Amino acid sequence: MKKILSGILMLSLLAGLGCQSKNKERPAANEMTGTITISGAWALYPMAVKWAEEFQKIHPRIKIDVAAGGAGKGMADAMAGVADIGAVSRDLYPAEIEKGALGIPVVEDAVVPTISEGNPVLEDLLRTGATREIFVGIWVTGQVKSWSEVVGRGGRHPIQVYTRSDACGAAETWAKYLGKKQDDLLGVGVYGDPGVAEAIKRDELGIGFNNINYAYDPTTKGPVAGIRVLPIDLNGNGHIDTNEDFYKSRDEVVKAIASGEYPSPPARDLYFVSRGKPEKKVVVEFIKWALTEGQRYVAETGYVNLSEEKLKEGLRKLEE
């Protein structure tokens, strides 16, 4: 009799363990599941990766894939339904909105002009900076051809100009600052933010432009090794004043963007874009989280938080 009872108890225990195992395999009734794909701007890539990591900690049964390839690719992928979210680092064009593109600003950052740490007149450049007119002469008219023309003295070291080869928000934003469009910019086309940064490192006479998260080291928060940010002489007086000298660290630049001391453009909003309101609930919930709880990770990732008004407007778009 004892053996029979022991057998029954053992079977009951095993059955209970089996049920527990099955319950672990099944998601809770209120636990979100699904996949989210994000494609697009290099500018937004570090932020999107951070948000994906943190959101997946809260919702481990959601898989988020993030890929960079430029704002143009992000917009195209979102509109074609290839990606749930397109990461776009420029304002949406009216034609894109007419076709159903829904853009929701999520953070702010900026594009900065970058030069090599080995530039032969580096100290002069850091002291004098360069005016918008100088940048127009470099990237638009091509009339400024040597570094001596920028600093007003020294040998005639030629300027090697770099731009982006991919359709991207960084180039479009920098061109807008110069009164033009990306296609109007002169220079050797290089793919992606990392590509431009690498080209500048290797060319002591080079000048390019990068999103701040590719110009500054995420660990030290100082300029990436081999690169310096060329200060913008905002008032055109021939030297960088104290209120213009905020390029030594990523934190200083971010603070200048937030306060409006760094001009817009090249400071700009970055967007999550979808073809109409996202149909997948997990996508809607992810964007809502990025606009609310996810904002706590913005500053530490090297971006600027949007105003409460813009965040609320983004949330309203998802509710309509």
C-alpha positions as MATLAB code, in Angstrom:
seq = 'MKKILSGILMLSLLAGLGCQSKNKERPAANEMTGTITISGAWALYPMAVKWAEEFQKIHPRIKIDVAAGGAGKGMADAMAGVADIGAVSRDLYPAEIEKGALGIPVVEDAVVPTISEGNPVLEDLLRTGATREIFVGIWVTGQVKSWSEVVGRGGRHPIQVYTRSDACGAAETWAKYLGKKQDDLLGVGVYGDPGVAEAIKRDELGIGFNNINYAYDPTTKGPVAGIRVLPIDLNGNGHIDTNEDFYKSRDEVVKAIASGEYPSPPARDLYFVSRGKPEKKVVVEFIKWALTEGQRYVAETGYVNLSEEKLKEGLRKLEE';
ca = [
       0.000    0.000    0.000;
       2.846    2.368    0.885;
       4.480    1.657   -2.467;
       1.252    2.502   -4.303;
       0.875    5.791   -2.404;
       4.510    6.689   -3.065;
       4.009    6.027   -6.758;
       0.902    8.204   -6.880;
       2.728   11.042   -5.107;
       5.673   10.782   -7.471;
       3.424   10.891  -10.537;
       1.599   13.921   -9.116;
       4.908   15.695   -8.487;
       6.163   14.981  -11.992;
       2.876   16.122  -13.487;
       3.123   19.347  -11.511;
       6.652   19.975  -12.691;
       5.567   19.321  -16.243;
       2.808   21.921  -15.947;
       5.258   24.449  -14.509;
       7.643   23.803  -17.393;
       4.885   24.345  -19.942;
       3.765   27.504  -18.166;
       7.326   28.886  -18.380;
       7.341   28.283  -22.103;
       4.106   30.198  -22.572;
       4.168   34.006  -22.320;
       1.955   35.555  -19.687;
      -1.370   36.759  -20.990;
      -0.333   40.410  -20.636;
       3.251   39.984  -21.866;
       3.971   41.487  -25.290;
       5.544   39.369  -27.991;
       6.625   40.083  -31.549;
       9.345   41.646  -33.670;
      10.301   45.211  -34.529;
      12.640   46.206  -37.355;
      14.346   49.607  -37.429;
      16.368   50.829  -40.420;
      17.986   54.101  -41.330;
      20.013   57.053  -40.146;
      23.491   56.601  -38.715;
      22.694   59.611  -36.523;
      19.933   57.755  -34.708;
      21.571   54.313  -34.694;
      23.278   54.514  -31.235;
      20.053   55.788  -29.643;
      17.908   53.149  -31.358;
      20.289   50.402  -30.204;
      20.185   51.662  -26.609;
      16.403   51.861  -26.623;
      16.137   48.387  -28.154;
      18.381   46.920  -25.448;
      16.462   48.535  -22.599;
      13.005   47.757  -24.020;
      13.925   44.116  -24.515;
      14.980   43.881  -20.854;
      11.423   44.836  -19.921;
       9.828   42.716  -22.666;
      12.196   39.786  -23.301;
       9.806   38.130  -25.751;
      10.104   41.039  -28.170;
      12.944   40.962  -30.680;
      14.194   44.276  -32.093;
      16.543   44.409  -35.069;
      18.335   47.723  -35.703;
      20.300   48.442  -38.878;
      22.008   51.627  -40.118;
      22.260   52.684  -43.735;
      21.370   56.359  -43.965;
      18.183   58.385  -43.631;
      17.295   57.777  -47.271;
      17.305   54.029  -46.743;
      15.312   54.391  -43.539;
      12.607   56.383  -45.286;
      12.518   54.002  -48.265;
      12.360   50.906  -46.044;
       9.570   52.342  -43.904;
       7.471   53.406  -46.896;
       7.982   50.043  -48.618;
       7.015   48.134  -45.484;
      10.463   46.532  -45.296;
      11.022   48.077  -41.854;
       8.498   48.856  -39.125;
      10.368   52.058  -38.270;
      12.557   54.213  -40.471;
      15.171   56.245  -38.590;
      15.369   59.629  -40.334;
      17.760   62.434  -39.387;
      16.164   65.301  -41.301;
      12.786   66.960  -41.667;
      10.305   65.029  -43.780;
       9.701   66.292  -47.306;
       6.141   67.392  -48.207;
       6.016   64.706  -50.922;
       6.833   62.021  -48.331;
       4.077   63.244  -46.029;
       1.623   63.259  -48.950;
       2.479   59.600  -49.563;
       1.579   58.741  -45.991;
       4.853   59.067  -44.086;
       4.223   59.643  -40.390;
       7.200   61.291  -38.702;
       7.550   61.405  -34.926;
      10.508   63.350  -33.495;
      12.210   61.366  -30.746;
      15.467   63.217  -29.882;
      17.643   66.099  -31.049;
      21.304   66.173  -32.047;
      23.565   68.034  -34.478;
      26.102   67.803  -37.276;
      29.574   69.226  -36.634;
      32.463   69.995  -39.030;
      35.391   67.627  -38.457;
      39.100   67.898  -39.249;
      42.185   65.794  -38.657;
      44.116   66.031  -35.419;
      47.196   66.163  -37.640;
      46.091   69.261  -39.552;
      49.192   71.486  -40.076;
      47.372   74.594  -38.826;
      45.278   72.881  -36.147;
      46.054   75.307  -33.313;
      45.156   78.280  -35.503;
      41.910   76.604  -36.561;
      40.882   75.893  -32.987;
      41.551   79.523  -32.089;
      39.921   81.215  -35.101;
      37.312   78.637  -36.086;
      35.579   79.060  -39.440;
      32.566   81.112  -40.461;
      29.541   79.884  -42.373;
      30.854   81.828  -45.369;
      34.103   79.851  -45.233;
      32.146   76.585  -45.210;
      30.143   77.794  -48.224;
      33.447   78.494  -49.969;
      34.662   74.983  -49.175;
      31.577   72.862  -49.909;
      29.471   74.969  -52.306;
      31.476   77.363  -54.493;
      34.855   75.687  -54.149;
      36.533   79.074  -53.906;
      38.226   78.323  -50.561;
      40.908   75.840  -51.559;
      43.643   76.066  -48.923;
      43.862   76.044  -45.148;
      45.797   79.318  -45.213;
      42.632   80.988  -46.558;
      40.745   79.764  -43.499;
      43.230   80.947  -40.855;
      44.702   83.890  -42.768;
      48.302   82.757  -42.753;
      50.645   79.796  -43.202;
      51.587   77.680  -46.212;
      49.157   76.864  -48.971;
      48.113   73.442  -47.731;
      45.229   72.307  -49.960;
      41.908   71.423  -48.356;
      40.708   67.883  -49.097;
      36.913   68.003  -48.943;
      34.719   65.042  -47.958;
      30.965   64.606  -48.117;
      28.562   61.674  -47.904;
      27.898   59.316  -50.804;
      24.680   57.919  -49.280;
      21.399   59.832  -49.074;
      21.527   60.948  -45.465;
      20.244   63.455  -42.966;
      23.724   64.624  -41.944;
      24.577   65.832  -45.457;
      21.094   67.249  -46.023;
      21.261   69.115  -42.704;
      24.778   70.439  -43.319;
      23.772   71.522  -46.827;
      20.691   73.268  -45.419;
      22.949   75.234  -43.077;
      24.868   76.357  -46.167;
      21.676   77.220  -48.059;
      21.801   74.204  -50.375;
      20.823   70.534  -50.736;
      22.984   67.435  -50.369;
      23.469   67.066  -54.121;
      25.011   70.556  -54.229;
      27.868   69.700  -51.866;
      31.363   69.335  -53.266;
      33.835   66.729  -52.076;
      34.771   63.083  -52.201;
      31.708   61.015  -51.366;
      32.173   58.560  -48.503;
      29.586   56.079  -47.259;
      28.266   56.468  -43.732;
      29.260   58.408  -40.645;
      31.985   55.917  -39.678;
      33.410   56.149  -43.207;
      33.721   59.942  -43.085;
      35.288   59.813  -39.620;
      37.854   57.278  -40.823;
      38.656   59.342  -43.926;
      39.307   62.417  -41.775;
      41.544   60.443  -39.413;
      43.712   59.338  -42.324;
      43.893   62.679  -44.154;
      45.612   65.492  -42.269;
      44.352   67.994  -44.848;
      40.773   66.684  -44.803;
      37.526   68.297  -43.718;
      34.178   66.583  -43.360;
      31.081   66.616  -41.193;
      29.773   64.089  -38.705;
      26.907   63.534  -36.345;
      28.127   64.219  -32.821;
      28.093   60.565  -31.783;
      30.707   59.814  -34.446;
      32.855   62.859  -33.708;
      33.049   62.161  -29.969;
      34.147   59.042  -28.113;
      31.220   57.512  -26.164;
      33.534   56.450  -23.313;
      35.802   59.466  -22.795;
      33.234   61.890  -24.298;
      36.156   63.794  -25.799;
      36.811   63.937  -29.560;
      37.432   60.585  -31.244;
      41.158   59.832  -31.441;
      42.573   61.393  -34.596;
      39.666   63.823  -35.067;
      38.932   67.343  -33.854;
      35.754   69.347  -34.255;
      36.309   72.626  -36.090;
      34.577   75.404  -34.095;
      32.077   77.608  -35.911;
      32.813   81.332  -35.660;
      29.170   82.317  -35.186;
      29.624   86.091  -34.986;
      32.324   86.282  -37.665;
      34.823   88.218  -35.571;
      37.789   86.032  -36.498;
      38.175   84.107  -33.252;
      36.232   81.726  -31.032;
      34.750   83.604  -28.091;
      34.086   81.986  -24.721;
      30.392   81.525  -25.500;
      31.319   79.755  -28.765;
      33.928   77.444  -27.243;
      31.901   74.324  -26.431;
      33.565   71.649  -28.573;
      35.998   70.044  -26.136;
      33.552   67.362  -25.027;
      30.324   65.751  -26.137;
      28.579   66.969  -22.984;
      29.477   70.593  -23.769;
      28.134   70.303  -27.318;
      24.932   68.626  -26.133;
      24.422   71.439  -23.620;
      24.983   74.042  -26.371;
      22.433   72.313  -28.618;
      19.868   72.208  -25.806;
      20.366   75.914  -24.993;
      20.246   77.015  -28.628;
      23.827   78.300  -28.629;
      24.649   75.827  -31.392;
      22.652   76.953  -34.450;
      19.761   75.106  -36.059;
      20.589   73.852  -38.600;
      22.980   72.072  -38.179;
      21.187   71.108  -34.953;
      18.002   69.190  -35.826;
      15.308   66.764  -34.652;
      15.642   63.047  -35.403;
      12.562   61.040  -36.347;
      10.978   57.621  -36.178;
       8.998   57.248  -39.409;
       6.313   54.765  -40.418;
       3.904   54.389  -43.301;
       0.852   55.785  -41.567;
       0.189   54.893  -37.955;
       2.005   51.610  -37.199;
      -0.338   48.636  -37.396;
       1.618   46.416  -35.021;
       0.804   47.031  -31.360;
       4.378   46.263  -30.283;
       5.698   48.995  -32.579;
       3.259   51.558  -31.190;
       4.134   50.586  -27.628;
       7.863   50.770  -28.327;
       7.605   54.291  -29.765;
       5.400   55.394  -26.860;
       7.982   54.012  -24.430;
      10.802   55.844  -26.272;
       8.864   59.111  -25.910;
       8.266   58.569  -22.183;
      10.358   56.206  -20.041;
      12.985   55.862  -22.763;
      13.842   59.549  -22.548;
      15.881   58.809  -19.413;
      18.564   57.251  -21.640;
      18.834   60.177  -24.066;
      21.486   62.311  -22.370;
      23.766   59.408  -21.451;
      23.708   58.220  -25.074;
      24.818   61.632  -26.347;
      21.570   63.241  -27.498;
      19.292   66.077  -26.425;
      15.842   65.512  -24.946;
      12.968   67.047  -26.842;
      10.624   69.545  -25.216;
       7.594   68.182  -23.386;
       5.420   69.806  -26.048;
       7.098   67.867  -28.863;
       6.964   64.611  -26.910;
       3.254   65.049  -26.211;
       2.612   65.879  -29.868;
       4.343   62.638  -30.873;
       2.174   60.667  -28.467;
      -0.948   62.346  -29.862;
      -0.006   61.208  -33.377;
       0.047   57.611  -32.171;
      -3.398   57.958  -30.610;
      -5.126   59.462  -33.656;
];
